[in-house]
Amino acid sequence: MADDVFGIVGTTQGAFKVERVVAEGGFGVVYRAYHEAFRAPVALKCLKVPGTLPEQLRAQFLDKFREEAELLFRLSAAIPAVVRPLHHDVISTAGGVFVPFIALEWLEGSTLASHIAARAAERRPPLSPLEAIRLLTPVARALEAAHRFPGPSGPTCVVHRDLKPANIFLAQIHGAEVVKILDFGIARARDAATLMAGQTATTSGGLSTAFTPAYGAPEQWAPKRFGKTGPWTDVWGLAVTAVEALAGREIIAGDHVAMMGTVLDEKRRPTPRNEGVLVPDALEGAFRRALAVDPRDRFRDLGAFWDEVEQALGLPPSAPPLALPGRAPRRPAPAAPRRRPRRRDPRARWISRALASRRRRRSRTRRGSSICRSAAAASRRTACPPSRSCRSRSTGLPRRPRRSRGRRMRRRGCRPR
């Protein structure tokens, strides 16, 4: 269980009665609290702000943090897959620690990272490509909408910058599984805090990172070489998350130097096939492009990446949760024309019966003719003249009713004179 870093468990902060610690990350601690006004549980996300931040910079950071909270509120109102904020404020602890926090809706369930680990612990196979893509489709379309979020002065690009399985929550709401994105806007607040403090989180390997190393894009590891972050950064994060769901394990691991080497290695990309997952050629090609080292070779738009993924698996096209300017809806591939069933002639049954009856009559006629021919040959071999009675007795057949002479002779294979 995570530690109570700020020592606020059991205290009441405004309208929130803090109950316990839920999780701790590199930039914050999540508490479960009880909202006394709403009489409902909430999640308090308390940020770890550097203690060296002066008073003047604290005010600037609070303004930036307030902007991010307002933007998160607008995003969650328009995009159901984004977790909903309820309140934001600052906690002043007994030790004088400056703790900004944001209250979020409480969700029952687990993160995608916990789900992957649980399947591995139970020795269950990882998610199939269809299961993983269907699970992550709400995330992909929500990010696509956030990258071109309509605002008062035009579309605004809101980038997550820290997309990973731990920030994708599989919530159980009214008996249904709903996928939610956590920590939208927290990465920007973290960057602002570290820049204002004139420092960054220094790792044990001597590298400075303001992101989760296992999911950092090349432009986050080497900004001077690859440029700034953008929607292509979330393309990388979602691709790595999807490959982890397919492989059932963390695909970029080790110390920070090893992680950076893996991310920047152009010869070996962490695509599904390179991680031992069998996928179609088209799907492998989409992930290879999404995980390109150079952002210029990557998908510039997350919607285009996910469209290609769905086409590779033959899935019906999905759409973002809101209408985006300049986005043409993708039409499904035209289906093969269906052949119209041939209408059966109502006379066909009668005709088939008539033909079958005709064939039966012809068959009986042939059998009788062959018997008569064999009888005639036998009569010719005898000494007696071929009389009518002799021929009749030689056949061994019962005498039939009298018929005309020509018909009797034709029946026996003879020609009338």
C-alpha positions in Angstrom: 0.0 0.0 0.0 1.2 3.5 -0.8 2.4 5.8 1.9 0.6 8.9 3.1 3.2 11.3 1.9 1.3 14.5 2.9 -0.1 13.1 6.2 -3.7 14.1 5.5 -5.4 10.7 6.0 -8.1 11.1 8.7 -8.3 14.9 8.2 -11.0 17.1 6.7 -9.9 19.4 3.9 -12.8 21.7 3.1 -15.7 19.5 2.1 -13.6 16.4 1.7 -12.9 13.9 4.5 -9.8 12.0 3.5 -10.1 8.3 4.2 -7.1 6.4 2.7 -4.3 6.4 0.2 -5.1 4.7 -3.1 -2.0 5.0 -5.2 1.2 7.0 -5.5 3.1 8.1 -8.6 6.1 10.2 -9.5 4.1 13.4 -9.5 1.2 12.8 -7.2 -0.7 10.8 -4.6 -4.3 9.7 -5.0 -6.5 9.6 -2.0 -10.0 8.3 -1.5 -12.1 10.9 0.2 -15.8 11.5 1.1 -17.5 14.6 -0.2 -19.7 15.6 2.7 -21.9 17.9 0.6 -22.5 15.4 -2.2 -22.4 12.4 0.2 -20.4 10.4 -2.3 -16.8 9.2 -2.6 -14.3 11.1 -4.7 -10.7 10.8 -5.7 -8.2 13.5 -4.6 -5.2 13.8 -6.8 -2.6 15.7 -4.8 0.4 17.0 -6.8 4.0 16.8 -5.6 5.2 20.4 -6.3 8.9 21.1 -5.7 9.3 22.7 -2.3 11.8 25.2 -3.6 9.1 27.0 -5.5 8.9 30.7 -4.4 5.7 32.4 -3.5 5.6 34.4 -6.7 6.0 31.3 -8.8 3.4 29.5 -6.7 0.8 32.0 -7.8 1.8 31.6 -11.4 1.6 27.8 -11.1 -1.8 28.0 -9.5 -3.0 30.1 -12.4 -1.7 27.4 -14.8 -3.2 24.6 -12.7 -6.5 26.4 -12.7 -6.4 26.7 -16.5 -5.7 23.0 -16.8 -8.6 22.1 -14.5 -11.0 24.3 -16.5 -9.9 22.7 -19.7 -10.3 19.2 -18.2 -13.8 20.1 -17.1 -14.7 21.2 -20.7 -13.1 18.1 -22.1 -15.0 15.7 -19.8 -18.3 17.5 -20.5 -17.9 16.9 -24.3 -15.9 13.6 -24.2 -17.4 10.8 -22.0 -14.1 8.9 -22.0 -12.3 11.6 -20.0 -12.6 11.4 -16.2 -14.8 14.3 -14.7 -13.3 16.8 -12.3 -15.3 18.2 -9.5 -13.2 20.7 -7.7 -9.6 22.1 -7.4 -7.9 23.8 -4.5 -4.8 24.0 -2.4 -4.0 22.2 0.9 -1.7 23.7 3.4 -0.4 21.0 5.7 0.8 21.4 9.3 4.4 21.4 8.0 3.7 24.2 5.6 3.8 22.0 2.5 2.2 23.5 -0.6 -0.2 20.8 -2.0 -2.4 21.6 -5.0 -5.1 19.0 -5.6 -8.0 18.3 -7.9 -11.1 16.3 -6.9 -12.2 13.7 -9.5 -15.2 11.4 -9.8 -14.6 8.1 -8.0 -14.5 5.1 -10.3 -14.8 1.4 -9.3 -12.7 -0.9 -11.3 -9.0 -1.3 -12.2 -6.5 0.2 -14.6 -5.4 -1.5 -17.8 -2.0 -2.1 -16.3 -3.6 -4.0 -13.4 -5.7 -5.9 -15.9 -2.7 -7.0 -17.9 -0.8 -8.0 -14.8 -3.8 -10.0 -13.5 -4.1 -12.0 -16.7 -0.4 -12.8 -16.6 -0.6 -13.8 -12.9 -3.5 -16.2 -13.7 -1.6 -17.6 -16.7 -4.3 -16.5 -19.1 -3.4 -15.5 -22.6 -3.0 -11.8 -23.4 -5.7 -9.9 -25.2 -6.3 -10.8 -28.9 -5.9 -8.1 -31.5 -9.6 -7.7 -31.8 -10.1 -7.5 -28.1 -7.3 -5.0 -27.6 -8.4 -2.7 -30.4 -12.0 -2.8 -29.4 -11.0 -2.0 -25.8 -8.8 1.0 -26.8 -11.1 2.4 -29.5 -12.9 4.8 -27.0 -9.4 6.0 -25.9 -8.2 6.6 -29.4 -11.3 8.5 -30.5 -11.3 10.6 -27.3 -7.7 11.6 -27.9 -8.5 12.4 -31.5 -11.2 14.7 -30.3 -9.0 16.3 -27.7 -6.3 17.0 -30.4 -8.8 19.2 -32.3 -11.1 20.2 -29.4 -13.4 23.1 -30.5 -13.0 26.2 -28.4 -14.2 29.8 -28.4 -11.4 31.0 -30.6 -11.1 27.9 -32.8 -9.8 24.4 -32.4 -7.4 23.7 -29.5 -4.9 21.0 -29.4 -4.9 19.3 -26.0 -2.2 16.6 -25.8 -2.0 14.1 -23.0 1.8 13.5 -23.1 1.7 10.6 -20.6 -0.5 8.0 -22.1 0.1 4.5 -20.6 -1.9 1.5 -19.3 -1.8 3.0 -15.7 -3.7 6.1 -17.0 -6.5 4.0 -18.7 -9.1 3.0 -16.3 -11.6 0.1 -16.8 -14.5 1.4 -14.8 -17.7 -0.6 -13.8 -20.6 1.8 -14.1 -24.1 0.4 -13.7 -22.9 -3.1 -14.6 -21.2 -2.1 -17.8 -17.5 -1.6 -18.5 -16.6 1.9 -19.4 -13.1 3.0 -20.4 -11.8 6.3 -18.9 -8.6 8.3 -19.4 -6.9 9.6 -16.3 -4.4 12.5 -15.7 -5.5 14.6 -18.7 -3.7 17.9 -18.3 -1.5 16.7 -15.3 1.5 16.3 -17.5 1.3 20.0 -18.5 1.0 21.1 -14.9 4.0 18.9 -14.0 6.1 20.4 -16.8 5.1 23.9 -15.7 6.0 23.2 -12.1 9.4 21.7 -13.0 10.2 24.5 -15.3 9.3 27.2 -12.8 11.4 25.5 -10.2 14.3 25.4 -12.6 14.7 21.7 -12.2 13.4 18.3 -13.4 13.0 14.9 -11.9 16.5 13.4 -12.0 16.7 9.7 -12.4 19.2 7.3 -10.9 21.1 7.2 -14.2 21.7 10.9 -14.3 19.0 11.6 -16.9 16.3 14.3 -16.5 12.8 13.3 -17.3 9.4 14.9 -16.9 7.5 11.9 -18.2 7.1 8.1 -17.6 10.4 6.7 -19.1 8.9 3.4 -20.3 6.3 5.2 -22.4 8.2 8.3 -23.4 8.4 9.1 -27.1 11.7 9.9 -28.8 10.9 13.7 -28.9 10.5 13.5 -25.1 13.9 11.8 -24.6 15.7 14.0 -27.2 13.8 17.2 -27.8 16.7 19.0 -29.4 17.0 16.3 -32.0 13.3 15.6 -32.7 11.5 18.8 -31.8 8.6 19.5 -29.5 5.7 17.2 -28.5 2.4 17.1 -30.2 -0.4 14.8 -31.2 2.3 12.4 -32.6 3.4 12.0 -29.0 0.1 10.5 -28.1 0.2 8.3 -31.2 3.4 6.8 -29.8 1.9 6.4 -26.3 -1.2 4.7 -27.6 0.8 2.4 -29.9 3.0 1.3 -27.0 0.0 0.7 -24.8 -1.7 -1.4 -27.4 1.4 -3.5 -28.0 1.7 -4.1 -24.2 -1.9 -5.3 -24.1 -1.2 -7.7 -27.0 2.1 -9.0 -25.5 0.8 -9.1 -21.9 3.9 -7.6 -20.5 6.0 -4.4 -20.4 7.8 -4.0 -23.7 10.3 -1.2 -22.8 12.0 -2.1 -19.6 15.3 -1.7 -17.8 17.1 1.3 -16.5 16.6 4.7 -18.0 19.7 4.4 -20.3 18.5 1.1 -21.6 15.0 2.5 -22.2 16.3 5.5 -24.1 18.5 3.2 -26.2 15.4 1.0 -27.1 13.3 4.0 -28.0 15.9 5.6 -30.2 17.1 2.4 -31.9 15.9 2.7 -35.5 16.7 -0.9 -36.4 14.4 -2.6 -33.8 11.0 -1.1 -33.2 8.7 -2.4 -30.4 6.1 -3.5 -32.9 3.7 -6.5 -32.3 5.7 -9.0 -34.4 9.0 -8.0 -32.8 7.4 -8.7 -29.4 6.2 -12.1 -30.5 2.6 -11.3 -31.4 1.2 -12.7 -34.7 -0.8 -9.9 -36.5 -1.8 -9.3 -40.1 0.7 -7.5 -42.4 -1.4 -4.4 -42.6 -1.7 -4.1 -38.8 2.1 -4.6 -38.4 2.7 -1.8 -40.9 0.4 0.6 -39.1 2.2 0.0 -35.8 5.6 0.3 -37.5 4.7 3.7 -38.7 3.1 4.8 -35.4 6.4 3.7 -33.6 8.8 5.5 -36.0 11.7 7.2 -34.3 11.4 10.4 -36.2 8.0 12.2 -35.6 8.0 13.2 -39.2 7.7 9.6 -40.2 4.9 8.9 -37.7 1.2 9.5 -38.1 0.5 13.2 -37.5 -3.1 12.5 -36.7 -4.2 9.9 -34.2 -7.5 9.4 -36.0 -5.6 8.4 -39.2 -3.6 5.8 -37.2 -6.7 4.2 -35.7 -8.6 4.2 -39.0 -5.7 2.2 -40.5 -5.8 -0.2 -37.5 -9.5 -0.8 -37.9 -9.2 -1.4 -41.6 -6.4 -3.9 -41.1 -8.6 -6.0 -38.8 -11.8 -5.6 -40.8 -13.6 -3.7 -38.1 -16.5 -1.3 -38.9 -15.3 2.4 -38.8 -15.7 4.2 -35.5 -16.1 7.9 -35.0 -14.9 10.5 -32.4 -17.5 11.4 -29.7 -18.0 14.9 -31.3 -18.0 16.4 -34.7 -14.5 17.7 -35.6 -13.8 20.5 -38.1 -12.1 19.3 -41.3 -12.7 15.6 -40.6 -14.5 13.6 -43.3 -16.3 10.6 -42.1 -14.6 7.4 -43.2 -17.0 5.2 -45.3 -16.8 1.5 -45.0 -15.5 -0.5 -47.9 -18.2 -1.4 -50.4 -19.5 -4.9 -50.0 -19.5 -7.4 -52.8 -22.8 -7.3 -54.8 -25.2 -9.9 -53.7 -26.5 -12.3 -56.4 -30.2 -12.3 -56.7 -31.7 -15.7 -56.3 -33.0 -17.3 -59.4 -36.8 -17.5 -59.4 -37.9 -21.0 -60.2 -40.4 -21.5 -63.0 -43.7 -22.8 -61.5 -43.9 -25.2 -64.4 -40.5 -26.7 -63.6 -41.9 -29.3 -61.2 -44.5 -30.5 -63.8 -41.9 -30.6 -66.5 -39.4 -32.5 -64.4 -42.1 -35.1 -63.6 -43.1 -35.4 -67.3 -39.4 -35.9 -68.3 -38.9 -38.6 -65.6 -42.0 -40.4 -66.7 -40.8 -40.3 -70.3 -37.4 -41.7 -69.3 -39.2 -44.6 -67.4 -41.3 -45.5 -70.4 -38.3 -45.5 -72.7 -36.4 -47.7 -70.3 -39.2 -50.2 -70.2 -39.4 -50.2 -74.0 -35.7 -50.9 -74.3 -35.9 -53.8 -71.9 -38.9 -55.4 -73.8 -37.1 -54.9 -77.1 -34.0 -56.6 -75.9 -36.0 -59.6 -74.6 -37.8 -59.9 -77.9 -34.6 -59.7 -79.9 -33.0 -62.5 -77.8 -36.2 -64.6 -78.3 -36.2 -64.1 -82.0 -32.6 -65.2 -82.2 -33.3 -68.3 -80.2 -36.2 -69.1 -82.5 -34.1 -68.9 -85.5 -31.7 -71.4 -84.1 -34.6 -74.0 -83.7 -35.9 -76.2 -86.5 -39.5 -75.1 -86.3 -40.6 -72.2 -88.4 -41.0 -68.9 -86.7 -44.7 -69.0 -86.1 -46.6 -66.8 -83.8 -47.1 -69.5 -81.2 -43.5 -70.7 -81.3 -42.2 -67.2 -80.9 -44.5 -66.7 -78.0 -43.5 -69.9 -76.3 -39.8 -69.3 -76.8 -39.9 -66.0 -74.9 -41.2 -67.7 -71.8 -43.5 -64.8 -71.2 -47.2 -65.0 -70.5 -49.3 -64.4 -73.5 -50.5 -60.8 -73.8 -53.8 -59.5 -75.2 -54.0 -59.5 -78.9 -52.6 -56.5 -80.6 -52.3 -55.3 -84.1 -49.8 -57.1 -86.3 -47.6 -54.1 -86.9 -47.4 -53.2 -83.2 -46.6 -56.8 -82.2 -43.7 -56.9 -84.7 -42.3 -53.6 -83.7 -42.5 -54.8 -80.1 -40.4 -57.8 -81.0 -37.8 -55.8 -83.0 -39.1 -56.9 -86.4 -40.2 -54.8 -89.3 -43.6 -55.3 -90.8 -43.7 -56.3 -94.4 
